[in-house]
Structure formats: structure tokens, C-alpha cells
Amino acid sequence: MTSLALAETRLKQFLALAKPRVVSLIVFCAVIGMFLAVPGLPNATVVFAATVGIALVAGAAAAINCLVEQKIDAKMQRTRARPLPAGELTSRQTLLFASLVGGIGLLILGRWVNALTMWLTLATFVGYAVIYTVLLKPATPQNIVIGGASGAMPPVLGWAAVTNEVAPEALILFLIIFVWTPPHFWSLALYRTADYARAGLPMLPVTHGSRYTRLMIVLYTFALVAVTLLPYAIRMSGLLYLASALVLGGVFLAYAIALYVRYSDALARRTFAYSIAYLAALFSALLVDHYWR
């Protein structure tokens, strides 16, 4: 293998550590928060710096997650091909990568955005990489509920980036993602129950069974639909968003109820896939409504 090919392979391995698909959704929600925070267009330089900074810190948090869970990942079909359990990267390389990338991200946020966003992003990093990954995930079936707080932070980070404050509207965006996280993640956990059981992780389907988990998905989805009406209730958004939220939420509820009534792994996979599309479409509707009104 040539040095160029080797460098390209190594780059792909480090990129895999950063979980780019997960980070892309994080960054998307953060950027939506930036645009919703101001009546016009936010400062382009701040948007660029905040986007890069948040993406780098999120990638570093993902790498730490891979580092901590490498032995667990080796036992799970879904994750055994990741660079650490596959033996492609070492723990030291991963730690150095996470430290460098995360440090640069925080530096960008502190230098070109503002101190509030830097500290909030650092707190989010600690919440995911330490509190969720190290403390909650191996200890309680409510790990994703409690740990979901860190995953719900991106729009708050985006809002703070362009306004240097955390407004009530930003907290509503936080609440939407916070309530969305359990039905989203439990849909995945349902068809990966054997994986989680093999790894010894107390995910809800492992500890409480499939039927109970499916009931929780239905209840949380009802709560999610209610929470998504809050932007309209406080006049943060208009009828375009309201209609979108109701339609998107109705489809999500239909998936959740169908999952409860006639479970199959295939349906759980479709529900999980829809949950990702749902959040992207919901936040897109918020953005379109923001400029359309």
C-alpha cells in the first residue's frame, strides 16, 4: 500500500471514530437554532465558526464514546467493525485524536463565537462522553432518557452562538429533542435487543421486555406530539409549522402504535429510520416557517 493510500485509509478510520452521520444531525439541529434565534440572517462568520466548532467537539465526544465502549462494541454485531474493536486504531491514537479535535473545536468557539457557547459545548461533551457513556449507559435502563439531555443541546448551542444567551424558545427546541430521543433510540434497541443483552447493557428491551418498551414508545410519542405544538402556542412559529408538526407527528404515532400492536424487526427498523427523517423535517419546517411568515 502506498503512503497516500495508507494516509487515506487512516483518515477514514479516524472519521469513522467521529460518527459522521450522528454528527451531521447534531450540526443540522445546531444550525437551525442559529437561524431561528434572529429575525433576519445570522452573522455568516459566526455561523461558520460555530458550525465547525460544534462539529469538532461532537466528533471528539463520539471518539471518546468509542474509546470507552470498545470492549462492548466488540461483542455487538452493529459495532464490531468500528476501528477500535477491529484493531485498526489504538486507544492512545483515539485519545490523542479526541483531545486534538475537541481542543480545536473549543478554541474556535471561544475565539470566534463566544464564551457561553464554548462552555455549553464543553458541558455537552462531558454529559455525553462521561455522564451518559461511563455512568448511565451501563447502570440503568433509563440511560437514554437521562442522558438524552446532552443529545438535545445542539439547538441551544446554535441559539447561544448567535445571541450569546439561552432564550425560552431555545429551551423548547431542547425539549423537543429530549422527548424525541427515547422513542427514536428504543426503536433501534428493539431490533438490537440480543446485541445489547450479549454486551451486558441494561437497555429497556433487555430489562423490561419488548412489550413494555413498545408501550413506552407510544407514550413518549404522544408526549412528543404535544411538545412539538409549543412553538406555535408561544407564537414562535405559525400555521405552516403547526400543520407540518401535526402531519409528521401523526405519522410517527401511527408507526409507534403499529409497533405496539404488531411488532416486527422490519417495522422497528422503519420506525427508527422515520424518527431520523421526522426530526430533520420538523426542524426544517420550523426554519421555513420562520422566514415564510
Helices and strands as residue ranges (DSSP letters): H 3-17, H 20-36, H 44-68, H 70-75, H 91-108, I 109-113, H 115-126, I 127-136, H 143-151, H 154-163, H 168-191, H 193-199, H 204-208, H 210-227, H 230-233, H 239-261, H 265-292
